[in-house]
Amino acid sequence: MVDFESLRVNDFDIEDVFIKQGWKRYFDMLNGPIYSRLVKEFWMKAEVYDDLSARMEEEALVRKDPSLKGKSREEMGLSIFNGTVI
């Protein structure tokens, strides 16, 4: 959310700049209603596979089979980690 009133009180009055550029509607949408239940349901059911998850997966395999230590993900039979996936 963008609180233009708070910015104005702190001598940073920029709302007119965005109004002149036609961005007022965009900021109104950002400050509009939030479907908190929908967001909550999404994140409750979402699975995040990040760097930590990838490392934990590798470490679990090495604990099961110490001969895998020092090998690449491909050599361990895992897919390549290209970044966070939700």
N, C-alpha and C positions, 0 to 999 in steps of 0.2 A: 504494500500500500504506500501511497505517497500522500503525506499530510502537508498540503500547501500552507495551511494556517500555521502549523508549527514552524515551517520554514520562514514564513513571513514574520512571525514573532521574534525569530532569531536573526532578523535583518538580512534574510536571503529570499527576497520576493521574486520568484521566477514564474509564477503561474501565468502571468500575461504573455510571457515568451512562448509558452506551450499553447496557449489559446490562439495566438497569432499564427502559429505554425500548423494549426488544425489538429493538435494532439489532445485537446481537452476530452473528447469522447473516449479516447483510449484510456486516459487516466480515470475517467468515470467508471469504465469497465473494470479496471484494476481495483478500484475502491468499492465496487459493487458487491452484490451478494456472493457469498462463498458457500458452496454446497458441502458443508463440513461432513455430513454423514457419508456422502459419496466419496469424498477424499479419504475418510477414515476406512471405509470398506475397501477401497482400492489398496491402500497401504497395508491393511491387515492381510490381504491375500497376495500381495506382491512378493516376489522373490528377487533378491538382489544378489548378483554374482559379481563380486568385485575382487580387487587384488588380494585382500585378506582371505576371501573364500578360496581363491585359486591356490594360495600358499598352503592353506589348511588341507586342501585336497591332496596336494603334493606330499605334505608331511605325513598324512594318514597312509598313503601308499608306501612311503619309505619305512614307516613303522611296521607295516605288514611284510615288506620285502626290502631289507636293508641294502640289497645289491643295487637297488634303484637310485641310491644316493649319488648326487652329482650329475644325474642324467637329465636330459631336456624333457619337457612335457610330452613331446611326441614320442620320445624313446620310452616313456613311462606308459604310453598308450592313452594319453590325455589329449584333448583338443587344445590348440594354441589359444592362449589368453590374449585377446585383442583389446580389452578394456571392459569397463563396467557394463553389465547388462541387467535390465530390470524386466 
